[in-house]
Amino acid sequence: MKKRTTHIITLISIALLLLWIPVSLDKLLHFQSFKAGILRQPFSETLGQVLIFLLLPLEILVVGLIVSSRFRLVGFGLSSLLMAAFTGYIGIALLGAWEKLPCGCGSVISGMNWTQHLWFNLLFLALSIWAYYLQRGLHRSSGSRPAAAEGLSAKRQHKNFFINILNLIR
């Protein structure tokens, strides 16, 4: 069972890397286009500036964390948070919150309509969450759980995980 779980985690890791690496590279190589796309979004200039300089490092961080077996759990968690944010944004757009919504996405994603984009994001959100829980289960079964988390309830461990993610971002 553990070997099967490890294989599933590896496959999901590859799928997530096939998402995050091209998306990050596209933002990096076409930074001015990415910046212009963010600034066309229907939110404040200040939030746009924050996103311009926050999204790319976070996406690159996700790649590094997923590649590292030691920090893979955090990588899956951060991937889940980013995908949840992107998916929520698309969901709000599809509900008609804004009159016109330009897509600032690059790569293959830019050719999708909003509904396709939502399903695409939901798939990768589900993969990220699934990988997080599988990886967490492996940590528990191998006893490689962080010492600070020992003895805490599952709810409290998740709360601490998200607090740690926020501290990483700061």
N, C-alpha and C positions, 0 to 999 in steps of 0.2 A: 504493500500500500504506500509506504514512504517513497519507494522508487517511482511509482506511478505519479504521485504528487509532485515529485521533483521534476519529472518529465513535463508535466502540465505547466508548472511554473516556468520552466525553460522555454516552452513554446509561447506562453503568454509574454514572457520577457522579450522574445524575438519580435512578436507582433507589436508590442509597445515601442520597442526601439525602432521598428520600421515606420512608426508614426512620428515619434518625437525627434529622431535624428534629421529626417528631411525637413520637417517643419522648422526646427531650429536653424538648420543650415540656410533655408530659404530666407528667414528673417535676418540672419547674419549677412548673407550675400546681397540681399536686396533691402538693406536697412531703411533707406529713404522711402521706398514704397511701403514698407511695413509701418513706418512712422506716419506717413500720409494717411494710410488706411485707418490707423487708430484714431488719428485726429479728426477723421470724417464721421466717427461713431457718435451716437446721440447721447454723449455724456460730457461733463465739464472738461475744459481745457486742462485743469489741474489733474483730474483723474486720468486723462489721456496721457499726460506727461509721465505720471507714475507708472502706468501700464507699459509705456514704451520702454522704460528702463528696468522694469520688473519682470515682464513676461519672458523675454529671451534668457536672462540668467536662470530663471526658474525652470524653463524647459531644458536647458543644458544641464542643470542640476539633476533633474529627473533622469536624464540619460546616464549621468555619472553614478547616481545612486542605484539604478537598476543593474548596471554593469557590475557594481561592487557587491559581492555576495554578503558582505558584512552589513551593508546599509540598504539592501534590496527592499526590506520591509518598509523603510521610510520612503524609498523611491516609489513603491506601489501606492503608498498613502498619499504622497504629493501628487502623483499622476491622477489619483482618484479625485483629489480636491480641484486640480486644474480642469479635469474633464467635467466635473460637476458644475464648475463655474461657467465654462464654455457652453455646456449643454443647457444650463439654466438660461443663459443669455439668448440662445437660439430659441428656446421654448417661449420666452417672453416676446421675442420678435415675431414668432409665428402666431401668437395670440393677438397681434396687432397693436402692441404698445407704442410703436413708432410708425410714422407715416411711411418713411423710406429708410431702409437700413442697408448701408453698403457693407459688403463682406471684405474684411481686411485679411482674409486667409490667403495663403500662398499654396504652392505645390498642387497636388491632385485635388485637394479640397476646394480650391477656387472654382473648379468647373461644376460643382454640385449646386443644386438648388437648395433652398432652405430646409425642405422636408428631408431630402437625402442627407443633408448635413446633420440634421437632428438624429436620424437613425445611425449614421456613421459614429457620431459622438456617443450615443447611447451604447453602441457596441463596445467602444473603447472604454467607456465608463464602467460597464459591466465587467470587462476583462481586468481592468485595474483593481476593482473591488474584489473580484474573485481571487486574483493573485495575492492581494493583501491578506485575505483570510487564509488562503492555502499556506502562504509563507509564515504567517503567524502561528498556524498549527504546527508547522515544522519546527519553529523555534521552541514551542511548548514541548513537543515530543522529544526534542534533542536536549532539552534543559539549557538551551543557550539564550534564555530569556534574560534581559537586562536585570541586574541585581536590584535596581531601584523599583522595578515593577513587581518583584516577587511579593506575594501575599496580598496584592491589590485585587479588587474585583475587576471583572472584565470591563464594566462601564467606566471605572476609574482609570484603567489602563488606556482605554480609547481617549478619554478626556486628556490624560497626560500626553498621549501621542500627538494630539492636535495642538496642544500647548507647545510641545517641542518643535513642531513644524512652524508655528508662528514665531518662535524664538529664532529658528534658523533663518527665516525671512528677514527679520530685523537686522 
